[in-house]
């Protein structure tokens, strides 16, 4: 058993007001390499930038956008860093 059960992240998301981004890296024996990079336009009005109100107008629609960005590979079951901009 490893002393720290966490792996360095290899997948990351970026959520903006109108775009959703994904970066996946591969960590082999040498330096990390880019496995894939994708960006997807979000439907208008899906996210609202606000410090006092709900930011996601339709959670199921946002989940579908994440699924489409992942090319339908299913759920991500490990921690993933997210950048909000």
C-alpha positions as CSV (number, residue, x, y, z in Angstrom):
1,X,0.0,0.0,0.0
2,X,1.3,3.4,-0.9
3,X,1.7,5.9,2.0
4,X,-0.1,8.6,0.0
5,X,-3.1,7.2,-2.0
6,X,-3.2,10.2,-4.3
7,X,-1.8,10.4,-7.8
8,X,-0.7,13.6,-9.5
9,X,-3.6,14.8,-11.6
10,X,-3.4,14.0,-15.3
11,X,-6.7,15.6,-16.2
12,X,-7.8,19.2,-15.7
13,X,-10.8,21.3,-16.6
14,X,-11.3,25.0,-17.2
15,X,-14.7,26.6,-16.9
16,X,-15.3,30.1,-18.4
17,X,-18.5,32.1,-18.9
18,X,-18.8,30.8,-22.5
19,X,-16.3,27.9,-22.8
20,X,-15.4,24.6,-21.2
21,X,-11.8,23.3,-21.6
22,X,-10.0,20.0,-21.0
23,X,-6.4,19.1,-20.8
24,X,-5.0,15.6,-20.3
25,X,-1.4,14.8,-19.9
26,X,0.5,11.5,-19.8
27,X,3.2,11.0,-17.3
28,X,5.5,8.3,-18.4
29,X,9.2,7.5,-17.6
30,X,10.3,10.7,-19.2
31,X,8.8,14.2,-19.3
32,X,5.0,14.6,-19.3
33,X,3.4,14.8,-22.7
34,X,0.1,16.2,-23.9
35,X,-2.4,13.5,-24.5
36,X,-5.4,15.7,-25.5
37,X,-6.6,19.2,-25.4
38,X,-10.2,20.2,-26.2
39,X,-12.4,23.2,-25.9
40,X,-16.2,23.4,-26.2
41,X,-18.5,26.4,-26.5
42,X,-21.2,26.5,-23.9
43,X,-24.8,27.4,-24.8
44,X,-25.6,31.1,-24.1
45,X,-27.0,31.6,-20.6
46,X,-25.9,28.2,-19.2
47,X,-23.5,29.9,-16.7
48,X,-24.0,33.2,-15.0
49,X,-21.0,34.9,-13.2
50,X,-22.3,36.0,-9.8
51,X,-20.9,36.0,-6.3
52,X,-24.4,35.9,-4.7
53,X,-26.6,33.8,-7.0
54,X,-26.4,30.3,-8.5
55,X,-23.9,30.2,-11.3
56,X,-25.2,27.2,-13.1
57,X,-28.6,27.7,-14.7
58,X,-29.1,24.1,-15.8
59,X,-27.0,21.4,-14.1
60,X,-28.0,18.6,-16.4
61,X,-27.1,20.6,-19.5
62,X,-23.7,21.4,-18.0
63,X,-23.2,17.7,-17.2
64,X,-24.0,16.8,-20.8
65,X,-21.4,19.4,-21.9
66,X,-18.7,17.7,-19.7
67,X,-19.7,14.3,-21.1
68,X,-19.4,15.6,-24.6
69,X,-16.0,17.1,-23.9
70,X,-14.9,13.7,-22.5
71,X,-16.1,12.1,-25.7
72,X,-18.6,9.9,-23.8
73,X,-15.9,8.1,-21.9
74,X,-18.1,8.0,-18.8
75,X,-17.7,9.4,-15.3
76,X,-14.4,10.7,-13.9
77,X,-13.9,8.9,-10.6
78,X,-10.7,10.6,-9.4
79,X,-10.0,14.2,-8.2
80,X,-9.7,16.7,-11.0
81,X,-8.3,20.2,-10.8
82,X,-10.7,22.9,-12.1
83,X,-9.9,26.4,-13.1
84,X,-12.6,29.0,-13.1
85,X,-12.3,32.1,-15.2
